[in-house]
Amino acid sequence: MHLPHQTARLFKALCDEHRVQIVQLLRGGEMCACHLQQELKIGQSTLSHHMKILCDSGLVCARKEGRWIHYSLKNTGLREMQHYISALLETQKKNPL
């Protein structure tokens, strides 16, 4: 079972339009920070802010290659979110409104 703060961190990561767009972009595979900036038309500091939240949540991981950072989706974070939502849906099946 998830601790409340872990679950909140997962959902906080997706409560911003830019972060949802980043996750959508990363569905296609790993991307360099520079490409994410270009796609989203945002500055480096704004991207860094969003990537910190996504990485801290466990939904995204970062890999440094030279002076560039490459980001990708992290399966463990995605699975945690999936399990949490599945558990909620199971509860609803047993106790429909």
HUFEN-V101095 format. One record per residue. RES is the residue in one letter. PSI is psi in whole degrees, -180 to 180 (* if undefined). OMEGA is omega in whole degrees, -180 to 180 (none if undefined). D_FIRST is the distance of its C-alpha to the first C-alpha in Angstrom with 1 decimal. Layout:
res->RES psi->PSI omega->OMEGA d_first->D_FIRST
res->RES psi->PSI omega->OMEGA d_first->D_FIRST
This chain:
res->M psi->143 omega->-179 d_first->0.0
res->H psi->145 omega->170 d_first->3.8
res->L psi->147 omega->-177 d_first->6.6
res->P psi->-40 omega->-178 d_first->9.3
res->H psi->-32 omega->178 d_first->11.8
res->Q psi->-44 omega->179 d_first->10.1
res->T psi->-43 omega->179 d_first->9.7
res->A psi->-39 omega->179 d_first->13.2
res->R psi->-40 omega->178 d_first->14.6
res->L psi->-47 omega->-177 d_first->13.9
res->F psi->-32 omega->176 d_first->15.6
res->K psi->-37 omega->-178 d_first->18.3
res->A psi->-27 omega->-177 d_first->19.3
res->L psi->14 omega->-178 d_first->20.4
res->C psi->11 omega->179 d_first->22.1
res->D psi->136 omega->-177 d_first->25.3
res->E psi->-42 omega->179 d_first->27.8
res->H psi->-41 omega->-179 d_first->28.7
res->R psi->-36 omega->175 d_first->25.2
res->V psi->-42 omega->177 d_first->24.8
res->Q psi->-40 omega->179 d_first->28.2
res->I psi->-46 omega->179 d_first->27.2
res->V psi->-41 omega->178 d_first->24.3
res->Q psi->-44 omega->179 d_first->26.8
res->L psi->-40 omega->-178 d_first->29.3
res->L psi->-13 omega->175 d_first->27.0
res->R psi->-28 omega->179 d_first->26.3
res->G psi->-5 omega->180 d_first->29.8
res->G psi->180 omega->-178 d_first->29.0
res->E psi->142 omega->178 d_first->29.4
res->M psi->145 omega->175 d_first->31.5
res->C psi->149 omega->179 d_first->33.5
res->A psi->-38 omega->-179 d_first->33.1
res->C psi->-37 omega->179 d_first->36.8
res->H psi->-37 omega->177 d_first->36.2
res->L psi->-44 omega->178 d_first->33.3
res->Q psi->-46 omega->-179 d_first->35.6
res->Q psi->-45 omega->-179 d_first->38.4
res->E psi->-41 omega->-176 d_first->36.3
res->L psi->-14 omega->-178 d_first->34.8
res->K psi->51 omega->178 d_first->38.1
res->I psi->163 omega->180 d_first->36.5
res->G psi->169 omega->-178 d_first->37.4
res->Q psi->-41 omega->-178 d_first->35.9
res->S psi->-36 omega->178 d_first->34.6
res->T psi->-44 omega->178 d_first->32.8
res->L psi->-44 omega->180 d_first->31.3
res->S psi->-42 omega->179 d_first->30.2
res->H psi->-50 omega->-179 d_first->28.5
res->H psi->-39 omega->-179 d_first->26.5
res->M psi->-34 omega->177 d_first->25.7
res->K psi->-46 omega->180 d_first->24.4
res->I psi->-45 omega->180 d_first->21.9
res->L psi->-41 omega->178 d_first->20.9
res->C psi->-42 omega->179 d_first->20.8
res->D psi->-30 omega->-180 d_first->18.8
res->S psi->-22 omega->-177 d_first->16.1
res->G psi->3 omega->180 d_first->15.8
res->L psi->-24 omega->-176 d_first->17.4
res->V psi->147 omega->174 d_first->20.8
res->C psi->155 omega->-177 d_first->22.4
res->A psi->144 omega->177 d_first->26.0
res->R psi->125 omega->-179 d_first->28.7
res->K psi->132 omega->177 d_first->32.0
res->E psi->105 omega->-174 d_first->35.2
res->G psi->-125 omega->179 d_first->38.3
res->R psi->5 omega->-179 d_first->38.2
res->W psi->148 omega->175 d_first->36.0
res->I psi->131 omega->179 d_first->32.2
res->H psi->136 omega->-177 d_first->30.7
res->Y psi->148 omega->175 d_first->27.4
res->S psi->161 omega->177 d_first->25.2
res->L psi->147 omega->-179 d_first->21.9
res->K psi->117 omega->-175 d_first->19.1
res->N psi->-37 omega->-177 d_first->17.4
res->T psi->-42 omega->179 d_first->14.1
res->G psi->-41 omega->178 d_first->13.7
res->L psi->-40 omega->178 d_first->14.9
res->R psi->-40 omega->178 d_first->12.6
res->E psi->-44 omega->179 d_first->9.5
res->M psi->-42 omega->179 d_first->11.3
res->Q psi->-44 omega->180 d_first->12.4
res->H psi->-40 omega->180 d_first->9.2
res->Y psi->-47 omega->180 d_first->8.2
res->I psi->-40 omega->178 d_first->11.9
res->S psi->-41 omega->178 d_first->12.1
res->A psi->-40 omega->177 d_first->9.6
res->L psi->-43 omega->179 d_first->11.9
res->L psi->-38 omega->177 d_first->14.9
res->E psi->-43 omega->179 d_first->14.2
res->T psi->-41 omega->-180 d_first->14.0
res->Q psi->-35 omega->178 d_first->17.2
res->K psi->-38 omega->-178 d_first->18.9
res->K psi->-30 omega->-177 d_first->18.5
res->N psi->65 omega->-179 d_first->19.6
res->P psi->150 omega->179 d_first->22.0
res->L psi->* omega->none d_first->23.9
